[in-house]
Amino acid sequence: MPLNREQKAGLIQQMADRIKAANAVVFADYQGLSVSELDDLRAKLREHGVKFQVAKKTLIKRAATEAGFSEIPNELLEGPVGSAFSAEDGLIVAKTLYNFAKEHEHLKLRGALFEGRVISLEETKALALLPGREELVGKFIYLIKSPISGFHGVLNNTLSGFVRALNAIREKKEVGA
């Protein structure tokens, strides 16, 4: 059933508010996905607090224009388009859609609105390949811990070498006695 003018205006306002509040909005072509696959995608996105919404391209363009993104290229909105809105972590939405697209060839990334600017498909894929926050924190902790571990190893080896030398002297004296 087609939407009337008031419903469309409400949908445009709702999407514009989501775009304004979002750190990232990733667009994806979902044509060819089954209903169960689309539900699976929505569930995976919901785990990270991401809302996935399907709307007509004209409504998405109007909502983006109302939110301050009037320069969205047409190739970003080719085919049936779904929009994934993330207010918290902009990388997680790109990662989730990218990983889901690797498993399901029918899902195709189109591009994104990321931190106030329009980014291309290549830039969206590059974002998806960046390490996540937890991985970066782990690497940082490893880098901080590494010199301390090395220093501990040097001290431990020096003391171990001294103890082995004393032990060898003791064994030599026991054999000679």
N, C-alpha and C positions, 0 to 999 in steps of 0.2 A: 504494500500500500504506500503510495507516494506521500511524502511529507508536505504539509501545507506551509505557507509562508511563515507563520508564527513558530512552527516547530523548527523550520530551517534556521530562523533567526536565533532561536534558543540554542540549537546545536552549534551554530557558528560562535555564539558568545561563550558557550561551554568550552569549545576547542580553543578559542582565543585565550581564555583564562588559563587553560592547561599549558598552552605554549608559553605564556608569560611566566608562569610559575616553574616551568621545566628548565633544568640545567641542560638537557638534551632531548631532542625529538628526532627519532630515527624513522625514516620512511622505508617500507619494504613492499614488494609486490608479492602477494600471497596467492595469486591465481594458480590453481592446480592442487592446493592443499585440501585434504579432506576435512570435514568438520571435526573429527577426532584429533587430527594433527593440529588444527587451529586451536582447539581447546587445550591441547598439550602445550602449545607455544604460549598461550595466555597464562596457563598455570606456572610455567617456568618464569615468565616475566613477573607475575604477581609475587613470586617468592622474593623478588628484589624490590618490590614496591613500584613496579612499572605497570602502567595502564596501556593496553593495546586497544586501539579504536579504529574501526573501518568507517570511512565516509567517502562521499563523492569528492572528486578532485576539485571541483569548483568550490565546494564548501570548505575544503582544506585551504585552498588559496585565499578565500575571503577571510577565514579565521587567521591565517598567517599574516595577511595584510593588516588586519585589525590589531594584531599583536606586534606589528612593527617590522615584519619581514615581507616587504613588497617585491623583493628581487629574487624570489624563488624561481629557478629555471624550470622549464616545462619538462625536461628529461628526468627531473627529480620525481615528478608525479605521473610517470607513464604507467599505463596498465592499471589494474585494480590496486589501490594503495591502502595500506594499513599504517597507522601512526603509533609509535610506541613513545610514551611520555615518561621521562624520569626526572623527578625533582631533586633527587639526592646525588647519585653517582652516575654521571653521564657515560662513563666507560662501560659500566655493567650492562646497559641496554644494548650498546653496540656489540659487546662480547656475546651476550646471550643470543641475539639475532644472528650473528655471524656463525656461532657454533651450531645453532639450529639449522641454518642454511646449509652447512656442511653435511648434516645428516639427511636433510630433505631438499632435493634439488629444485623443487618448485618454489621455494622461498628465495627471493632475490632482493638483496639490499639495493636501495636507490640513492641514498644520501642522507643528510641530517642537518638539523639546526643544532649547533653546539656552541654553548656559551655566547650566544648573541650573534652568531654569524652562520651563514649557509656554507656547508662543506660538501664536497663532491663524494662520489662513491669510493674513489681511491683513498681519500682522507678518512672516510668512515671505516674502511677496512683497516687502515693503519691504526686508527684508534682502537679497533677491536683486538688488534694484535699486541697492543701495549700491555705490559704486566699490570696486574691488579694491585690494589692498595696493600693487601696482605703480603703479596709476594715482594713488593718493594720494601715493606717494613722488615720482612725476614732477611732480605739482602742487606739492608742497612745494619741490622743487628749483627749479622755475620761479619760485615766489614769492621764494625766497632770491636767485636770479640776477637777477630783474627790476630791483631798484634799482641793482645794479651795472651792468647793461647800460644803464640810463637815464643813469647818471652818466658812463659811458664815451661815450655818444652826445653828451651835452652838451659834454664836453671835446673830443671829436673835431670837433663842429660849430664850436666856438669857434676851434680851431686852423685848421680848413679856411677859415673866414671870414677869418681874419687872412691866410692864404696867398693867398686870392682877392683881397683888398684890395691886397696887395703886388704881385701879378701884374698887376692893373689899373693900378697906378701905373707899373710898369715898361713896360707896353704904351703908356701915354699918353706917357711920356718918349721911347720909341722912335719914335712917330709924330711928335712935336714936333721931333725932332732930325734 
